[in-house]
């Protein structure tokens, strides 16, 4: 089974039933599967903070949301995370590709890549790192933690999970 298919199946089995997403080369295969299967409702978004607002609304409507995004967009969503998700205890799962780390070739990605773990810690968002296929089941633990604690979590998907990407 491919990495993207394993990710998809684990996300689906964890109870996530709506995904909001922004494009990312690392998440391309996963997004393609989500679109093809149509088992998880998918809403493409234009900005990360837009996804936070929609995720909050879907949660209040009884859904279990996740936002697929690149870590470079974390800075765009800080205010929405603090003043909406955390203030009102709305659990949202951030499935985040971690660009700017691990032999990144695009230098513009590196500053945010280095800052991401510390920024998530400052935001008091628990991090689950997926850096190998053996750790994909951590997604279920992250979703369960989020639901039980009413807190958002971040699942950092490391580049080496997919091997060599262009």
C-alpha positions as CSV (number, residue, x, y, z in Angstrom):
1,X,0.0,0.0,0.0
2,X,1.3,3.4,-0.9
3,X,2.2,6.0,1.8
4,X,-0.7,8.3,0.6
5,X,-3.2,5.4,0.7
6,X,-2.0,4.4,4.2
7,X,-2.4,8.0,5.3
8,X,-5.9,8.2,3.7
9,X,-7.1,5.0,5.3
10,X,-5.8,5.9,8.7
11,X,-7.4,9.4,8.5
12,X,-10.7,7.9,7.5
13,X,-10.6,5.2,10.2
14,X,-9.8,7.8,12.8
15,X,-13.2,9.4,12.3
16,X,-12.2,12.5,10.4
17,X,-15.2,13.2,8.2
18,X,-14.4,16.6,6.6
19,X,-11.1,17.8,5.3
20,X,-10.3,21.4,4.4
21,X,-7.1,21.8,2.3
22,X,-4.6,24.0,0.6
23,X,-2.3,22.7,-2.2
24,X,1.0,21.3,-1.2
25,X,3.4,19.1,-3.3
26,X,3.9,16.7,-0.3
27,X,0.1,16.3,0.1
28,X,-0.7,16.0,-3.6
29,X,-1.2,12.3,-3.7
30,X,-3.2,12.2,-0.5
31,X,-5.5,15.0,-1.8
32,X,-5.9,13.1,-5.1
33,X,-7.1,10.0,-3.1
34,X,-9.5,12.2,-1.0
35,X,-11.0,13.7,-4.2
36,X,-11.3,10.3,-6.0
37,X,-12.8,8.3,-3.1
38,X,-15.3,11.0,-2.0
39,X,-15.7,9.1,1.4
40,X,-14.5,12.1,3.4
41,X,-16.1,15.5,2.5
42,X,-13.5,17.8,1.0
43,X,-13.5,21.6,0.8
44,X,-10.5,23.3,-0.9
45,X,-9.7,26.6,0.8
46,X,-7.8,29.7,-0.2
47,X,-6.2,30.6,3.2
48,X,-5.4,28.8,6.4
49,X,-7.5,31.1,8.6
50,X,-10.5,30.5,6.4
51,X,-10.0,26.8,7.1
52,X,-9.9,27.4,10.8
53,X,-13.3,29.2,10.6
54,X,-14.9,26.6,8.5
55,X,-13.5,23.8,10.7
56,X,-15.0,25.5,13.8
57,X,-18.4,25.7,12.1
58,X,-18.3,22.1,10.9
59,X,-17.3,21.0,14.4
60,X,-20.2,22.9,16.0
61,X,-22.4,21.2,13.3
62,X,-21.4,17.8,14.6
63,X,-18.5,17.0,12.2
64,X,-14.9,15.9,12.9
65,X,-12.7,18.3,10.9
66,X,-9.1,18.3,9.8
67,X,-7.1,20.9,7.9
68,X,-4.5,19.7,5.4
69,X,-1.9,22.5,5.0
70,X,1.8,23.3,4.7
71,X,3.5,24.5,7.8
72,X,4.4,27.7,6.1
73,X,0.7,28.7,6.5
74,X,0.8,28.3,10.3
75,X,1.6,32.0,10.8
76,X,-1.5,33.0,8.8
77,X,-3.8,31.2,11.2
78,X,-2.4,32.1,14.6
79,X,-5.1,34.6,15.5
80,X,-7.9,32.3,14.4
81,X,-6.4,29.4,16.4
82,X,-6.1,31.5,19.6
83,X,-9.3,33.6,19.4
84,X,-11.6,30.9,18.0
85,X,-10.4,27.3,18.4
86,X,-8.7,27.6,21.7
87,X,-11.0,30.2,23.3
88,X,-14.1,28.1,22.6
89,X,-12.4,24.7,23.0
90,X,-13.0,23.6,19.4
91,X,-10.8,20.6,18.6
92,X,-9.3,20.6,15.1
93,X,-6.7,18.3,13.6
94,X,-4.0,20.0,11.6
95,X,-2.4,17.6,9.2
96,X,0.6,19.6,8.3
97,X,3.4,18.9,5.8
98,X,6.7,20.0,7.4
99,X,8.6,22.0,4.7
100,X,11.8,23.7,5.5
101,X,13.4,20.8,7.3
102,X,15.2,17.6,6.2
103,X,17.4,18.7,3.3
104,X,15.0,21.3,2.0
105,X,16.1,22.6,-1.4
106,X,13.9,25.7,-1.5
107,X,15.6,28.1,0.9
108,X,12.5,30.2,1.4
109,X,10.9,27.3,3.2
110,X,13.7,26.9,5.8
111,X,12.9,29.8,8.2
112,X,9.4,28.7,8.9
113,X,10.5,25.0,8.8
114,X,12.9,25.7,11.7
115,X,10.3,27.7,13.6
116,X,7.3,25.4,13.3
117,X,7.8,23.1,16.2
118,X,8.6,26.0,18.6
119,X,5.6,28.0,17.3
120,X,3.3,25.0,17.9
121,X,4.7,24.7,21.4
122,X,4.0,28.4,22.1
123,X,0.5,27.9,20.8
124,X,0.1,24.9,23.2
125,X,-0.8,22.6,20.3
126,X,0.3,19.1,20.9
127,X,2.5,17.7,18.1
128,X,2.5,14.2,16.7
129,X,5.4,13.6,14.3
130,X,4.9,11.1,11.5
131,X,8.3,10.5,9.9
132,X,7.9,6.8,8.8
133,X,5.2,4.5,7.7
134,X,5.5,2.7,11.1
135,X,4.2,5.9,12.8
136,X,1.1,6.5,10.6
137,X,-1.2,5.0,13.2
138,X,-0.2,7.9,15.5
139,X,-2.9,9.8,13.5
140,X,-5.5,7.8,15.4
141,X,-3.9,8.7,18.7
142,X,-3.8,12.4,17.7
143,X,-7.5,12.4,16.7
144,X,-8.5,10.6,19.9
145,X,-6.5,13.0,22.0
146,X,-8.0,16.0,20.2
147,X,-11.6,14.7,20.7
148,X,-11.1,13.8,24.4
149,X,-9.3,17.0,25.4
150,X,-11.3,19.5,23.2
151,X,-7.9,20.8,22.0
152,X,-6.4,21.1,18.5
153,X,-3.5,18.9,17.6
154,X,-0.9,19.1,14.8
155,X,0.2,16.0,13.0
156,X,3.5,17.0,11.4
157,X,4.1,14.9,8.3
158,X,7.8,14.8,7.6
159,X,9.2,14.8,4.1
160,X,11.1,11.6,4.6
161,X,7.8,9.8,5.0
162,X,7.4,9.9,1.3
163,X,11.1,9.5,0.4
164,X,12.4,11.7,-2.4
165,X,10.1,14.4,-3.6
166,X,10.7,17.0,-6.2
